[in-house]
Amino acid sequence: MADPFPRLFERTVAARFCRALTIEAHRSAQPFYGNRPSPRGFAVAFFEPALEKMRPAKIEALQLERLKKIVRYAAARVPFYKAGLKRAKVSPDKIRKLEDVARLPFTVKADLRDNYPYGLLAVPLSEVVEFHASSGTTGKPTVVGYTRRDRETWTRMVARCYAATGARKGDVVQNAYGYGLFTGGLGLHYGGQAMGLAVWPMSSGNTKRQLLFMKDMGTTILASTPSYALYLAEEAKREGYDPRKDFKLRIGIFGAEPWSEEVRDKVESSLGLRAHDIYGLSELYGPGVAIECEEQEGLHLWSDEFLWETIDPETGEPTEPGERGELVFTMLTREAMPLIRYRTRDLARVDTEECGCGRYHPRIMRVTGRSDDMLIIGGVNVFPSQVEDALMRIPGVGEWYEIIVDRDILDKLHVRVEVEPKVYDSPAFDPNVLQQTITEELRSVLTVFARVELLKPGTITRTEGKAKRVVDLRKQA
Ligand code: DLL
């Protein structure tokens, strides 16, 4: 079956309109370096000017056309959505205005786990060109698939992000996000190339080599987690570099974890660049859902592709306009794995005021927290339930444990765990072997290193109510 979605998509005037715009943007494959200065005097650049500068009324018309189609598409192709809509007693033709989205049921991370690995695919495997995976709440990863067109859409979103930061041809990108199942590496890679930039696929780690490349290759754009950028700045000093003289950095593209204005100030002053916050999640392609433009006042959310809502995480009801809530997204053109009303668990406020850069796409005013217990450790998502699952599988491990997260510059994970009393008292007990086994198991499940400390049975304070298993000592400004 060749390219199913476009046919479905082609039928309406709005779809043709949108397609025309996209073609226009691609025809002028050269990114447009509009030289209209923003109120602060920065040059404003666009990758797809027509789509990026679209007025709110047009965006909404396009969203509605796409919403109708994607709901029909998902219901026709994904048994999970067919059943969900039936249970909610909504047929796809009942979607007549954008607000009707609230009649549709939510999709949550557990639905991806329950349909693991391929149950949410709307196309046969022969149409999928790429997969990525992120942490699930237990040992099973969350799987996401892309058709060729999905990957193109993702690429265009990330290219828009680069353009919004002021990137231009001739820029050299050092991409220090992890390459592999994590979407950071390849996402920033594809988008950078589409923007016509030279991309170094560094991946994360090997700090000395990162610094050497930064100097010798004349890196102008650093893409990494904000904590790794801070670490690079510290290490640069330690290694005898003067970042402002030795490096040519001018733009930082930092995301995958929450960060603050204080961190922005530190990274900008120590590395001599302008730091831009980028947001995304694997379920929504990966990085590139939203980015801070040169105004650095909130992250433009590409609302022609992602229909957003903010809800009260307790009740699921929409929040008042402009009020902080949990971000919920419907992917408007996703072919391989359409997601309807996906609850991200990320908390933020969305601002719909016009921005000085000329984009009307609303702005996420920083993701400041989560409505679940997911921890982000050095950009890697870790659910406490994954730690518990892994520990409880290991013979000799007791029932009491504690997860401590701390940060000097980089995040540190420390797992303190009691040994089972019978094992602890046995003459054959070898603490080194048990510690090693736990360390390896955690590393394989979480993909981050945890310092493991074995404890005598009874060491951890027993609580009468809910056990407090996680202590997060990081300061979150
Ligand atoms: O972190 C994708 C990404 C890669 C984003 C590179 C930006 C840059 P996941 O591993 O699925 O995907 O993690 C997604 O990370 O739900 C948020 O909780 C958090 N997150 C991502 N970006 C930001 C940000 C990638 N800018 C989860 N600020 C999301 C705060 C962020 N939290």
Residues whose N, C-alpha, C, O or C-beta is under 5 A from the ligand:
A	BS01	DLL	S134 T183 G184 F254 G255 A256 E257 P258 D277 I278 Y279 G280 L281 S282 E283 G286 P287 T344 D346 V367 G379
